[in-house]
Amino acid sequence: MPQSTGPTVPAVTPERVLAGLALLVPIVAMLWVSSYDKTDPAVSGVPFFYWYQLLWVPVSAVFTVAAYLLINRDEKARKAARTGGAR
């Protein structure tokens, strides 16, 4: 008879869903070209098309860090659930 290793943690948790969405936002923003396919407003002579894409570089980093932190939090909760410890 198999032994129970403690409470089971669902495969899909809110943290994992939010992490997936955080990674999906920059992808969708960059693939939706018609939203930024224009020249105005220009910033310091740089057309909108270019500075908008460059703006997404640090924004994407922020979303990626958020996803990492969410997954890290979820992994700690899973480990605590497996060992029976507190969160």
PDB file with SEQRES, HELIX, SHEET and CRYST1 records, atoms N, CA, C and O in Angstrom:
SEQRES   1 A   87  MET PRO GLN SER THR GLY PRO THR VAL PRO ALA VAL THR          
SEQRES   2 A   87  PRO GLU ARG VAL LEU ALA GLY LEU ALA LEU LEU VAL PRO          
SEQRES   3 A   87  ILE VAL ALA MET LEU TRP VAL SER SER TYR ASP LYS THR          
SEQRES   4 A   87  ASP PRO ALA VAL SER GLY VAL PRO PHE PHE TYR TRP TYR          
SEQRES   5 A   87  GLN LEU LEU TRP VAL PRO VAL SER ALA VAL PHE THR VAL          
SEQRES   6 A   87  ALA ALA TYR LEU LEU ILE ASN ARG ASP GLU LYS ALA ARG          
SEQRES   7 A   87  LYS ALA ALA ARG THR GLY GLY ALA ARG                          
HELIX    1 AA1 PRO A   14  LEU A   31  1                                  18    
HELIX    2 AA2 VAL A   33  SER A   35  5                                   3    
HELIX    3 AA3 PHE A   48  THR A   83  1                                  36    
CRYST1    1.000    1.000    1.000  90.00  90.00  90.00 P 1           1          
ATOM      1  N   MET A   1       0.839  -1.176   0.000  1.00  0.00           N  
ATOM      2  CA  MET A   1       0.000   0.000   0.000  1.00  0.00           C  
ATOM      3  C   MET A   1       0.887   1.243   0.000  1.00  0.00           C  
ATOM      4  O   MET A   1       1.764   1.361   0.856  1.00  0.00           O  
ATOM      5  N   PRO A   2       0.684   2.179  -0.940  1.00  0.00           N  
ATOM      6  CA  PRO A   2       1.524   3.379  -0.999  1.00  0.00           C  
ATOM      7  C   PRO A   2       1.267   4.289   0.191  1.00  0.00           C  
ATOM      8  O   PRO A   2       0.136   4.439   0.654  1.00  0.00           O  
ATOM      9  N   GLN A   3       2.337   4.886   0.669  1.00  0.00           N  
ATOM     10  CA  GLN A   3       2.231   5.794   1.808  1.00  0.00           C  
ATOM     11  C   GLN A   3       1.967   7.206   1.323  1.00  0.00           C  
ATOM     12  O   GLN A   3       2.477   7.633   0.287  1.00  0.00           O  
ATOM     13  N   SER A   4       1.168   7.915   2.088  1.00  0.00           N  
ATOM     14  CA  SER A   4       0.887   9.310   1.759  1.00  0.00           C  
ATOM     15  C   SER A   4       2.059  10.164   2.203  1.00  0.00           C  
ATOM     16  O   SER A   4       2.580   9.980   3.304  1.00  0.00           O  
ATOM     17  N   THR A   5       2.477  11.089   1.368  1.00  0.00           N  
ATOM     18  CA  THR A   5       3.600  11.966   1.702  1.00  0.00           C  
ATOM     19  C   THR A   5       3.126  13.330   2.176  1.00  0.00           C  
ATOM     20  O   THR A   5       3.877  14.305   2.129  1.00  0.00           O  
ATOM     21  N   GLY A   6       1.881  13.400   2.633  1.00  0.00           N  
ATOM     22  CA  GLY A   6       1.346  14.677   3.092  1.00  0.00           C  
ATOM     23  C   GLY A   6       0.308  15.199   2.132  1.00  0.00           C  
ATOM     24  O   GLY A   6      -0.070  14.517   1.179  1.00  0.00           O  
ATOM     25  N   PRO A   7      -0.150  16.401   2.381  1.00  0.00           N  
ATOM     26  CA  PRO A   7      -1.183  16.961   1.503  1.00  0.00           C  
ATOM     27  C   PRO A   7      -0.644  17.195   0.091  1.00  0.00           C  
ATOM     28  O   PRO A   7       0.506  17.589  -0.104  1.00  0.00           O  
ATOM     29  N   THR A   8      -1.503  16.943  -0.867  1.00  0.00           N  
ATOM     30  CA  THR A   8      -1.093  17.168  -2.254  1.00  0.00           C  
ATOM     31  C   THR A   8      -1.305  18.631  -2.616  1.00  0.00           C  
ATOM     32  O   THR A   8      -2.280  19.257  -2.201  1.00  0.00           O  
ATOM     33  N   VAL A   9      -0.397  19.147  -3.377  1.00  0.00           N  
ATOM     34  CA  VAL A   9      -0.476  20.527  -3.852  1.00  0.00           C  
ATOM     35  C   VAL A   9      -0.932  20.478  -5.301  1.00  0.00           C  
ATOM     36  O   VAL A   9      -0.362  19.738  -6.102  1.00  0.00           O  
ATOM     37  N   PRO A  10      -1.957  21.258  -5.652  1.00  0.00           N  
ATOM     38  CA  PRO A  10      -2.426  21.215  -7.044  1.00  0.00           C  
ATOM     39  C   PRO A  10      -1.338  21.656  -8.014  1.00  0.00           C  
ATOM     40  O   PRO A  10      -0.481  22.475  -7.682  1.00  0.00           O  
ATOM     41  N   ALA A  11      -1.389  21.100  -9.213  1.00  0.00           N  
ATOM     42  CA  ALA A  11      -0.389  21.445 -10.227  1.00  0.00           C  
ATOM     43  C   ALA A  11      -0.516  22.892 -10.667  1.00  0.00           C  
ATOM     44  O   ALA A  11       0.485  23.545 -10.962  1.00  0.00           O  
ATOM     45  N   VAL A  12      -1.747  23.397 -10.713  1.00  0.00           N  
ATOM     46  CA  VAL A  12      -1.979  24.781 -11.122  1.00  0.00           C  
ATOM     47  C   VAL A  12      -2.385  25.574  -9.885  1.00  0.00           C  
ATOM     48  O   VAL A  12      -3.430  25.329  -9.281  1.00  0.00           O  
ATOM     49  N   THR A  13      -1.542  26.518  -9.531  1.00  0.00           N  
ATOM     50  CA  THR A  13      -1.819  27.376  -8.381  1.00  0.00           C  
ATOM     51  C   THR A  13      -1.953  28.821  -8.870  1.00  0.00           C  
ATOM     52  O   THR A  13      -1.505  29.148  -9.970  1.00  0.00           O  
ATOM     53  N   PRO A  14      -2.562  29.677  -8.064  1.00  0.00           N  
ATOM     54  CA  PRO A  14      -2.680  31.085  -8.481  1.00  0.00           C  
ATOM     55  C   PRO A  14      -1.327  31.732  -8.781  1.00  0.00           C  
ATOM     56  O   PRO A  14      -1.222  32.559  -9.687  1.00  0.00           O  
ATOM     57  N   GLU A  15      -0.300  31.360  -8.027  1.00  0.00           N  
ATOM     58  CA  GLU A  15       1.025  31.924  -8.280  1.00  0.00           C  
ATOM     59  C   GLU A  15       1.532  31.549  -9.664  1.00  0.00           C  
ATOM     60  O   GLU A  15       2.105  32.378 -10.371  1.00  0.00           O  
ATOM     61  N   ARG A  16       1.319  30.304 -10.042  1.00  0.00           N  
ATOM     62  CA  ARG A  16       1.778  29.854 -11.362  1.00  0.00           C  
ATOM     63  C   ARG A  16       0.994  30.502 -12.494  1.00  0.00           C  
ATOM     64  O   ARG A  16       1.554  30.817 -13.545  1.00  0.00           O  
ATOM     65  N   VAL A  17      -0.299  30.700 -12.279  1.00  0.00           N  
ATOM     66  CA  VAL A  17      -1.121  31.371 -13.293  1.00  0.00           C  
ATOM     67  C   VAL A  17      -0.659  32.818 -13.456  1.00  0.00           C  
ATOM     68  O   VAL A  17      -0.510  33.303 -14.578  1.00  0.00           O  
ATOM     69  N   LEU A  18      -0.433  33.505 -12.337  1.00  0.00           N  
ATOM     70  CA  LEU A  18       0.035  34.895 -12.410  1.00  0.00           C  
ATOM     71  C   LEU A  18       1.418  34.985 -13.048  1.00  0.00           C  
ATOM     72  O   LEU A  18       1.694  35.922 -13.797  1.00  0.00           O  
ATOM     73  N   ALA A  19       2.282  34.025 -12.758  1.00  0.00           N  
ATOM     74  CA  ALA A  19       3.614  34.018 -13.378  1.00  0.00           C  
ATOM     75  C   ALA A  19       3.501  33.837 -14.887  1.00  0.00           C  
ATOM     76  O   ALA A  19       4.203  34.497 -15.653  1.00  0.00           O  
ATOM     77  N   GLY A  20       2.626  32.952 -15.304  1.00  0.00           N  
ATOM     78  CA  GLY A  20       2.413  32.758 -16.741  1.00  0.00           C  
ATOM     79  C   GLY A  20       1.878  34.012 -17.411  1.00  0.00           C  
ATOM     80  O   GLY A  20       2.297  34.366 -18.513  1.00  0.00           O  
ATOM     81  N   LEU A  21       0.953  34.678 -16.742  1.00  0.00           N  
ATOM     82  CA  LEU A  21       0.417  35.927 -17.294  1.00  0.00           C  
ATOM     83  C   LEU A  21       1.485  37.012 -17.337  1.00  0.00           C  
ATOM     84  O   LEU A  21       1.543  37.797 -18.284  1.00  0.00           O  
ATOM     85  N   ALA A  22       2.329  37.054 -16.309  1.00  0.00           N  
ATOM     86  CA  ALA A  22       3.405  38.053 -16.280  1.00  0.00           C  
ATOM     87  C   ALA A  22       4.371  37.843 -17.441  1.00  0.00           C  
ATOM     88  O   ALA A  22       4.898  38.811 -17.990  1.00  0.00           O  
ATOM     89  N   LEU A  23       4.605  36.604 -17.813  1.00  0.00           N  
ATOM     90  CA  LEU A  23       5.483  36.328 -18.949  1.00  0.00           C  
ATOM     91  C   LEU A  23       4.776  36.547 -20.283  1.00  0.00           C  
ATOM     92  O   LEU A  23       5.418  36.827 -21.296  1.00  0.00           O  
ATOM     93  N   LEU A  24       3.459  36.420 -20.276  1.00  0.00           N  
ATOM     94  CA  LEU A  24       2.697  36.564 -21.504  1.00  0.00           C  
ATOM     95  C   LEU A  24       2.482  38.024 -21.910  1.00  0.00           C  
ATOM     96  O   LEU A  24       2.401  38.330 -23.099  1.00  0.00           O  
ATOM     97  N   VAL A  25       2.391  38.916 -20.937  1.00  0.00           N  
ATOM     98  CA  VAL A  25       2.108  40.335 -21.221  1.00  0.00           C  
ATOM     99  C   VAL A  25       3.123  40.951 -22.196  1.00  0.00           C  
ATOM    100  O   VAL A  25       2.707  41.522 -23.204  1.00  0.00           O  
ATOM    101  N   PRO A  26       4.433  40.859 -21.939  1.00  0.00           N  
ATOM    102  CA  PRO A  26       5.381  41.461 -22.898  1.00  0.00           C  
ATOM    103  C   PRO A  26       5.342  40.809 -24.275  1.00  0.00           C  
ATOM    104  O   PRO A  26       5.544  41.481 -25.287  1.00  0.00           O  
ATOM    105  N   ILE A  27       5.087  39.513 -24.318  1.00  0.00           N  
ATOM    106  CA  ILE A  27       5.026  38.827 -25.606  1.00  0.00           C  
ATOM    107  C   ILE A  27       3.863  39.353 -26.433  1.00  0.00           C  
ATOM    108  O   ILE A  27       4.013  39.668 -27.614  1.00  0.00           O  
ATOM    109  N   VAL A  28       2.700  39.443 -25.794  1.00  0.00           N  
ATOM    110  CA  VAL A  28       1.517  39.937 -26.508  1.00  0.00           C  
ATOM    111  C   VAL A  28       1.716  41.394 -26.914  1.00  0.00           C  
ATOM    112  O   VAL A  28       1.341  41.786 -28.019  1.00  0.00           O  
ATOM    113  N   ALA A  29       2.298  42.193 -26.034  1.00  0.00           N  
ATOM    114  CA  ALA A  29       2.508  43.613 -26.341  1.00  0.00           C  
ATOM    115  C   ALA A  29       3.410  43.789 -27.569  1.00  0.00           C  
ATOM    116  O   ALA A  29       3.185  44.682 -28.385  1.00  0.00           O  
ATOM    117  N   MET A  30       4.415  42.946 -27.693  1.00  0.00           N  
ATOM    118  CA  MET A  30       5.322  43.077 -28.833  1.00  0.00           C  
ATOM    119  C   MET A  30       4.769  42.438 -30.102  1.00  0.00           C  
ATOM    120  O   MET A  30       5.117  42.863 -31.203  1.00  0.00           O  
ATOM    121  N   LEU A  31       3.924  41.438 -29.970  1.00  0.00           N  
ATOM    122  CA  LEU A  31       3.342  40.806 -31.158  1.00  0.00           C  
ATOM    123  C   LEU A  31       2.172  41.598 -31.728  1.00  0.00           C  
ATOM    124  O   LEU A  31       1.805  41.401 -32.886  1.00  0.00           O  
ATOM    125  N   TRP A  32       1.588  42.477 -30.947  1.00  0.00           N  
ATOM    126  CA  TRP A  32       0.474  43.311 -31.393  1.00  0.00           C  
ATOM    127  C   TRP A  32       1.047  44.570 -32.049  1.00  0.00           C  
ATOM    128  O   TRP A  32       0.949  45.666 -31.498  1.00  0.00           O  
ATOM    129  N   VAL A  33       1.636  44.400 -33.216  1.00  0.00           N  
ATOM    130  CA  VAL A  33       2.377  45.460 -33.899  1.00  0.00           C  
ATOM    131  C   VAL A  33       1.495  46.639 -34.268  1.00  0.00           C  
ATOM    132  O   VAL A  33       1.954  47.781 -34.227  1.00  0.00           O  
ATOM    133  N   SER A  34       0.257  46.399 -34.623  1.00  0.00           N  
ATOM    134  CA  SER A  34      -0.607  47.501 -35.043  1.00  0.00           C  
ATOM    135  C   SER A  34      -0.844  48.520 -33.922  1.00  0.00           C  
ATOM    136  O   SER A  34      -1.254  49.648 -34.193  1.00  0.00           O  
ATOM    137  N   SER A  35      -0.590  48.135 -32.672  1.00  0.00           N  
ATOM    138  CA  SER A  35      -0.773  49.074 -31.564  1.00  0.00           C  
ATOM    139  C   SER A  35       0.347  50.117 -31.498  1.00  0.00           C  
ATOM    140  O   SER A  35       0.154  51.193 -30.932  1.00  0.00           O  
ATOM    141  N   TYR A  36       1.501  49.812 -32.065  1.00  0.00           N  
ATOM    142  CA  TYR A  36       2.613  50.768 -32.014  1.00  0.00           C  
ATOM    143  C   TYR A  36       3.216  51.051 -33.394  1.00  0.00           C  
ATOM    144  O   TYR A  36       4.327  51.574 -33.486  1.00  0.00           O  
ATOM    145  N   ASP A  37       2.513  50.721 -34.439  1.00  0.00           N  
ATOM    146  CA  ASP A  37       3.001  50.952 -35.800  1.00  0.00           C  
ATOM    147  C   ASP A  37       2.661  52.382 -36.250  1.00  0.00           C  
ATOM    148  O   ASP A  37       1.820  52.592 -37.124  1.00  0.00           O  
ATOM    149  N   LYS A  38       3.330  53.343 -35.634  1.00  0.00           N  
ATOM    150  CA  LYS A  38       3.133  54.754 -35.979  1.00  0.00           C  
ATOM    151  C   LYS A  38       4.393  55.538 -35.623  1.00  0.00           C  
ATOM    152  O   LYS A  38       5.271  55.035 -34.922  1.00  0.00           O  
ATOM    153  N   THR A  39       4.470  56.749 -36.102  1.00  0.00           N  
ATOM    154  CA  THR A  39       5.668  57.556 -35.840  1.00  0.00           C  
ATOM    155  C   THR A  39       5.460  58.574 -34.734  1.00  0.00           C  
ATOM    156  O   THR A  39       6.423  58.972 -34.080  1.00  0.00           O  
ATOM    157  N   ASP A  40       4.230  59.003 -34.509  1.00  0.00           N  
ATOM    158  CA  ASP A  40       3.959  60.001 -33.474  1.00  0.00           C  
ATOM    159  C   ASP A  40       3.377  59.337 -32.243  1.00  0.00           C  
ATOM    160  O   ASP A  40       2.603  58.391 -32.389  1.00  0.00           O  
ATOM    161  N   PRO A  41       3.697  59.765 -31.075  1.00  0.00           N  
ATOM    162  CA  PRO A  41       4.511  60.906 -30.696  1.00  0.00           C  
ATOM    163  C   PRO A  41       6.006  60.543 -30.687  1.00  0.00           C  
ATOM    164  O   PRO A  41       6.395  59.459 -30.252  1.00  0.00           O  
ATOM    165  N   ALA A  42       6.795  61.443 -31.159  1.00  0.00           N  
ATOM    166  CA  ALA A  42       8.248  61.250 -31.164  1.00  0.00           C  
ATOM    167  C   ALA A  42       8.827  61.803 -29.867  1.00  0.00           C  
ATOM    168  O   ALA A  42       8.344  62.805 -29.338  1.00  0.00           O  
ATOM    169  N   VAL A  43       9.854  61.148 -29.366  1.00  0.00           N  
ATOM    170  CA  VAL A  43      10.552  61.598 -28.159  1.00  0.00           C  
ATOM    171  C   VAL A  43      11.985  61.896 -28.548  1.00  0.00           C  
ATOM    172  O   VAL A  43      12.730  60.996 -28.934  1.00  0.00           O  
ATOM    173  N   SER A  44      12.370  63.146 -28.448  1.00  0.00           N  
ATOM    174  CA  SER A  44      13.721  63.597 -28.832  1.00  0.00           C  
ATOM    175  C   SER A  44      14.047  63.200 -30.271  1.00  0.00           C  
ATOM    176  O   SER A  44      15.187  62.858 -30.583  1.00  0.00           O  
ATOM    177  N   GLY A  45      13.056  63.247 -31.131  1.00  0.00           N  
ATOM    178  CA  GLY A  45      13.260  62.918 -32.530  1.00  0.00           C  
ATOM    179  C   GLY A  45      13.179  61.432 -32.847  1.00  0.00           C  
ATOM    180  O   GLY A  45      13.257  61.047 -34.013  1.00  0.00           O  
ATOM    181  N   VAL A  46      13.023  60.588 -31.825  1.00  0.00           N  
ATOM    182  CA  VAL A  46      12.923  59.143 -32.040  1.00  0.00           C  
ATOM    183  C   VAL A  46      11.448  58.795 -32.226  1.00  0.00           C  
ATOM    184  O   VAL A  46      10.636  59.089 -31.350  1.00  0.00           O  
ATOM    185  N   PRO A  47      11.088  58.178 -33.347  1.00  0.00           N  
ATOM    186  CA  PRO A  47       9.682  57.830 -33.592  1.00  0.00           C  
ATOM    187  C   PRO A  47       9.132  56.865 -32.530  1.00  0.00           C  
ATOM    188  O   PRO A  47       9.870  56.087 -31.926  1.00  0.00           O  
ATOM    189  N   PHE A  48       7.834  56.945 -32.330  1.00  0.00           N  
ATOM    190  CA  PHE A  48       7.143  56.106 -31.349  1.00  0.00           C  
ATOM    191  C   PHE A  48       7.451  54.635 -31.554  1.00  0.00           C  
ATOM    192  O   PHE A  48       7.666  53.904 -30.587  1.00  0.00           O  
ATOM    193  N   PHE A  49       7.473  54.196 -32.801  1.00  0.00           N  
ATOM    194  CA  PHE A  49       7.728  52.795 -33.118  1.00  0.00           C  
ATOM    195  C   PHE A  49       8.988  52.286 -32.435  1.00  0.00           C  
ATOM    196  O   PHE A  49       8.997  51.156 -31.947  1.00  0.00           O  
ATOM    197  N   TYR A  50      10.034  53.066 -32.384  1.00  0.00           N  
ATOM    198  CA  TYR A  50      11.308  52.624 -31.797  1.00  0.00           C  
ATOM    199  C   TYR A  50      11.337  52.780 -30.284  1.00  0.00           C  
ATOM    200  O   TYR A  50      11.724  51.851 -29.575  1.00  0.00           O  
ATOM    201  N   TRP A  51      10.930  53.955 -29.776  1.00  0.00           N  
ATOM    202  CA  TRP A  51      11.061  54.129 -28.331  1.00  0.00           C  
ATOM    203  C   TRP A  51      10.069  53.268 -27.565  1.00  0.00           C  
ATOM    204  O   TRP A  51      10.337  52.907 -26.419  1.00  0.00           O  
ATOM    205  N   TYR A  52       8.941  52.930 -28.154  1.00  0.00           N  
ATOM    206  CA  TYR A  52       7.975  52.041 -27.505  1.00  0.00           C  
ATOM    207  C   TYR A  52       8.579  50.647 -27.321  1.00  0.00           C  
ATOM    208  O   TYR A  52       8.448  50.038 -26.260  1.00  0.00           O  
ATOM    209  N   GLN A  53       9.239  50.156 -28.365  1.00  0.00           N  
ATOM    210  CA  GLN A  53       9.868  48.838 -28.259  1.00  0.00           C  
ATOM    211  C   GLN A  53      11.012  48.847 -27.252  1.00  0.00           C  
ATOM    212  O   GLN A  53      11.176  47.899 -26.484  1.00  0.00           O  
ATOM    213  N   LEU A  54      11.799  49.913 -27.258  1.00  0.00           N  
ATOM    214  CA  LEU A  54      12.899  50.019 -26.292  1.00  0.00           C  
ATOM    215  C   LEU A  54      12.387  50.150 -24.869  1.00  0.00           C  
ATOM    216  O   LEU A  54      13.037  49.679 -23.935  1.00  0.00           O  
ATOM    217  N   LEU A  55      11.246  50.775 -24.689  1.00  0.00           N  
ATOM    218  CA  LEU A  55      10.646  50.897 -23.364  1.00  0.00           C  
ATOM    219  C   LEU A  55      10.279  49.526 -22.805  1.00  0.00           C  
ATOM    220  O   LEU A  55      10.329  49.311 -21.594  1.00  0.00           O  
ATOM    221  N   TRP A  56       9.913  48.603 -23.683  1.00  0.00           N  
ATOM    222  CA  TRP A  56       9.524  47.273 -23.230  1.00  0.00           C  
ATOM    223  C   TRP A  56      10.696  46.427 -22.746  1.00  0.00           C  
ATOM    224  O   TRP A  56      10.469  45.389 -22.123  1.00  0.00           O  
ATOM    225  N   VAL A  57      11.921  46.821 -23.003  1.00  0.00           N  
ATOM    226  CA  VAL A  57      13.066  46.042 -22.511  1.00  0.00           C  
ATOM    227  C   VAL A  57      13.095  46.043 -20.981  1.00  0.00           C  
ATOM    228  O   VAL A  57      13.101  44.962 -20.391  1.00  0.00           O  
ATOM    229  N   PRO A  58      13.113  47.201 -20.307  1.00  0.00           N  
ATOM    230  CA  PRO A  58      13.087  47.156 -18.839  1.00  0.00           C  
ATOM    231  C   PRO A  58      11.739  46.692 -18.281  1.00  0.00           C  
ATOM    232  O   PRO A  58      11.687  46.051 -17.231  1.00  0.00           O  
ATOM    233  N   VAL A  59      10.653  47.017 -18.983  1.00  0.00           N  
ATOM    234  CA  VAL A  59       9.336  46.575 -18.520  1.00  0.00           C  
ATOM    235  C   VAL A  59       9.273  45.047 -18.544  1.00  0.00           C  
ATOM    236  O   VAL A  59       8.734  44.436 -17.622  1.00  0.00           O  
ATOM    237  N   SER A  60       9.811  44.438 -19.573  1.00  0.00           N  
ATOM    238  CA  SER A  60       9.845  42.978 -19.651  1.00  0.00           C  
ATOM    239  C   SER A  60      10.688  42.385 -18.534  1.00  0.00           C  
ATOM    240  O   SER A  60      10.356  41.331 -17.991  1.00  0.00           O  
ATOM    241  N   ALA A  61      11.767  43.052 -18.195  1.00  0.00           N  
ATOM    242  CA  ALA A  61      12.602  42.585 -17.083  1.00  0.00           C  
ATOM    243  C   ALA A  61      11.808  42.601 -15.777  1.00  0.00           C  
ATOM    244  O   ALA A  61      11.922  41.677 -14.972  1.00  0.00           O  
ATOM    245  N   VAL A  62      11.018  43.629 -15.567  1.00  0.00           N  
ATOM    246  CA  VAL A  62      10.197  43.720 -14.350  1.00  0.00           C  
ATOM    247  C   VAL A  62       9.172  42.581 -14.314  1.00  0.00           C  
ATOM    248  O   VAL A  62       8.974  41.955 -13.273  1.00  0.00           O  
ATOM    249  N   PHE A  63       8.528  42.317 -15.446  1.00  0.00           N  
ATOM    250  CA  PHE A  63       7.563  41.218 -15.507  1.00  0.00           C  
ATOM    251  C   PHE A  63       8.250  39.871 -15.291  1.00  0.00           C  
ATOM    252  O   PHE A  63       7.683  38.986 -14.650  1.00  0.00           O  
ATOM    253  N   THR A  64       9.454  39.706 -15.815  1.00  0.00           N  
ATOM    254  CA  THR A  64      10.183  38.459 -15.639  1.00  0.00           C  
ATOM    255  C   THR A  64      10.584  38.250 -14.186  1.00  0.00           C  
ATOM    256  O   THR A  64      10.483  37.137 -13.671  1.00  0.00           O  
ATOM    257  N   VAL A  65      11.034  39.297 -13.528  1.00  0.00           N  
ATOM    258  CA  VAL A  65      11.379  39.208 -12.102  1.00  0.00           C  
ATOM    259  C   VAL A  65      10.135  38.872 -11.282  1.00  0.00           C  
ATOM    260  O   VAL A  65      10.202  38.064 -10.356  1.00  0.00           O  
ATOM    261  N   ALA A  66       9.012  39.482 -11.614  1.00  0.00           N  
ATOM    262  CA  ALA A  66       7.769  39.180 -10.910  1.00  0.00           C  
ATOM    263  C   ALA A  66       7.402  37.705 -11.074  1.00  0.00           C  
ATOM    264  O   ALA A  66       6.996  37.054 -10.112  1.00  0.00           O  
ATOM    265  N   ALA A  67       7.543  37.184 -12.286  1.00  0.00           N  
ATOM    266  CA  ALA A  67       7.244  35.771 -12.527  1.00  0.00           C  
ATOM    267  C   ALA A  67       8.189  34.882 -11.730  1.00  0.00           C  
ATOM    268  O   ALA A  67       7.764  33.878 -11.158  1.00  0.00           O  
ATOM    269  N   TYR A  68       9.461  35.244 -11.689  1.00  0.00           N  
ATOM    270  CA  TYR A  68      10.440  34.476 -10.920  1.00  0.00           C  
ATOM    271  C   TYR A  68      10.071  34.451  -9.445  1.00  0.00           C  
ATOM    272  O   TYR A  68      10.101  33.395  -8.813  1.00  0.00           O  
ATOM    273  N   LEU A  69       9.726  35.602  -8.896  1.00  0.00           N  
ATOM    274  CA  LEU A  69       9.373  35.668  -7.484  1.00  0.00           C  
ATOM    275  C   LEU A  69       8.116  34.858  -7.185  1.00  0.00           C  
ATOM    276  O   LEU A  69       8.034  34.199  -6.148  1.00  0.00           O  
ATOM    277  N   LEU A  70       7.143  34.903  -8.081  1.00  0.00           N  
ATOM    278  CA  LEU A  70       5.927  34.115  -7.882  1.00  0.00           C  
ATOM    279  C   LEU A  70       6.216  32.610  -7.917  1.00  0.00           C  
ATOM    280  O   LEU A  70       5.701  31.858  -7.091  1.00  0.00           O  
ATOM    281  N   ILE A  71       7.026  32.185  -8.857  1.00  0.00           N  
ATOM    282  CA  ILE A  71       7.369  30.763  -8.946  1.00  0.00           C  
ATOM    283  C   ILE A  71       8.203  30.342  -7.740  1.00  0.00           C  
ATOM    284  O   ILE A  71       8.009  29.253  -7.200  1.00  0.00           O  
ATOM    285  N   ASN A  72       9.119  31.193  -7.320  1.00  0.00           N  
ATOM    286  CA  ASN A  72       9.934  30.901  -6.145  1.00  0.00           C  
ATOM    287  C   ASN A  72       9.047  30.735  -4.915  1.00  0.00           C  
ATOM    288  O   ASN A  72       9.243  29.814  -4.122  1.00  0.00           O  
ATOM    289  N   ARG A  73       8.079  31.624  -4.759  1.00  0.00           N  
ATOM    290  CA  ARG A  73       7.136  31.543  -3.639  1.00  0.00           C  
ATOM    291  C   ARG A  73       6.330  30.245  -3.704  1.00  0.00           C  
ATOM    292  O   ARG A  73       6.106  29.594  -2.683  1.00  0.00           O  
ATOM    293  N   ASP A  74       5.899  29.878  -4.901  1.00  0.00           N  
ATOM    294  CA  ASP A  74       5.129  28.646  -5.066  1.00  0.00           C  
ATOM    295  C   ASP A  74       5.981  27.422  -4.746  1.00  0.00           C  
ATOM    296  O   ASP A  74       5.502  26.490  -4.100  1.00  0.00           O  
ATOM    297  N   GLU A  75       7.213  27.415  -5.180  1.00  0.00           N  
ATOM    298  CA  GLU A  75       8.095  26.277  -4.904  1.00  0.00           C  
ATOM    299  C   GLU A  75       8.350  26.127  -3.407  1.00  0.00           C  
ATOM    300  O   GLU A  75       8.398  25.007  -2.898  1.00  0.00           O  
ATOM    301  N   LYS A  76       8.512  27.235  -2.701  1.00  0.00           N  
ATOM    302  CA  LYS A  76       8.694  27.171  -1.244  1.00  0.00           C  
ATOM    303  C   LYS A  76       7.450  26.610  -0.575  1.00  0.00           C  
ATOM    304  O   LYS A  76       7.555  25.819   0.362  1.00  0.00           O  
ATOM    305  N   ALA A  77       6.269  27.012  -1.045  1.00  0.00           N  
ATOM    306  CA  ALA A  77       5.022  26.495  -0.482  1.00  0.00           C  
ATOM    307  C   ALA A  77       4.896  25.000  -0.760  1.00  0.00           C  
ATOM    308  O   ALA A  77       4.445  24.248   0.105  1.00  0.00           O  
ATOM    309  N   ARG A  78       5.287  24.561  -1.951  1.00  0.00           N  
ATOM    310  CA  ARG A  78       5.230  23.134  -2.283  1.00  0.00           C  
ATOM    311  C   ARG A  78       6.186  22.338  -1.402  1.00  0.00           C  
ATOM    312  O   ARG A  78       5.839  21.261  -0.919  1.00  0.00           O  
ATOM    313  N   LYS A  79       7.380  22.865  -1.196  1.00  0.00           N  
ATOM    314  CA  LYS A  79       8.352  22.177  -0.359  1.00  0.00           C  
ATOM    315  C   LYS A  79       7.854  22.085   1.076  1.00  0.00           C  
ATOM    316  O   LYS A  79       8.000  21.050   1.726  1.00  0.00           O  
ATOM    317  N   ALA A  80       7.260  23.181   1.571  1.00  0.00           N  
ATOM    318  CA  ALA A  80       6.726  23.170   2.929  1.00  0.00           C  
ATOM    319  C   ALA A  80       5.574  22.185   3.056  1.00  0.00           C  
ATOM    320  O   ALA A  80       5.428  21.530   4.088  1.00  0.00           O  
ATOM    321  N   ALA A  81       4.752  22.076   2.013  1.00  0.00           N  
ATOM    322  CA  ALA A  81       3.634  21.134   2.053  1.00  0.00           C  
ATOM    323  C   ALA A  81       4.130  19.692   2.032  1.00  0.00           C  
ATOM    324  O   ALA A  81       3.548  18.820   2.677  1.00  0.00           O  
ATOM    325  N   ARG A  82       5.214  19.444   1.282  1.00  0.00           N  
ATOM    326  CA  ARG A  82       5.763  18.085   1.227  1.00  0.00           C  
ATOM    327  C   ARG A  82       6.377  17.676   2.550  1.00  0.00           C  
ATOM    328  O   ARG A  82       6.221  16.533   2.981  1.00  0.00           O  
ATOM    329  N   THR A  83       7.071  18.595   3.199  1.00  0.00           N  
ATOM    330  CA  THR A  83       7.748  18.265   4.449  1.00  0.00           C  
ATOM    331  C   THR A  83       6.863  18.473   5.662  1.00  0.00           C  
ATOM    332  O   THR A  83       7.233  18.098   6.775  1.00  0.00           O  
ATOM    333  N   GLY A  84       5.692  19.071   5.457  1.00  0.00           N  
ATOM    334  CA  GLY A  84       4.780  19.291   6.566  1.00  0.00           C  
ATOM    335  C   GLY A  84       5.096  20.521   7.384  1.00  0.00           C  
ATOM    336  O   GLY A  84       4.527  20.715   8.458  1.00  0.00           O  
ATOM    337  N   GLY A  85       5.999  21.358   6.892  1.00  0.00           N  
ATOM    338  CA  GLY A  85       6.375  22.574   7.609  1.00  0.00           C  
ATOM    339  C   GLY A  85       5.428  23.722   7.320  1.00  0.00           C  
ATOM    340  O   GLY A  85       4.564  23.637   6.447  1.00  0.00           O  
ATOM    341  N   ALA A  86       5.606  24.768   8.051  1.00  0.00           N  
ATOM    342  CA  ALA A  86       4.789  25.979   7.822  1.00  0.00           C  
ATOM    343  C   ALA A  86       5.338  26.748   6.654  1.00  0.00           C  
ATOM    344  O   ALA A  86       6.501  26.593   6.282  1.00  0.00           O  
ATOM    345  N   ARG A  87       4.506  27.573   6.081  1.00  0.00           N  
ATOM    346  CA  ARG A  87       4.888  28.386   4.924  1.00  0.00           C  
ATOM    347  C   ARG A  87       5.823  29.419   5.303  1.00  0.00           C  
ATOM    348  O   ARG A  87       6.256  30.200   4.456  1.00  0.00           O  
TER     349      ARG A  87                                                      
END                                                                             
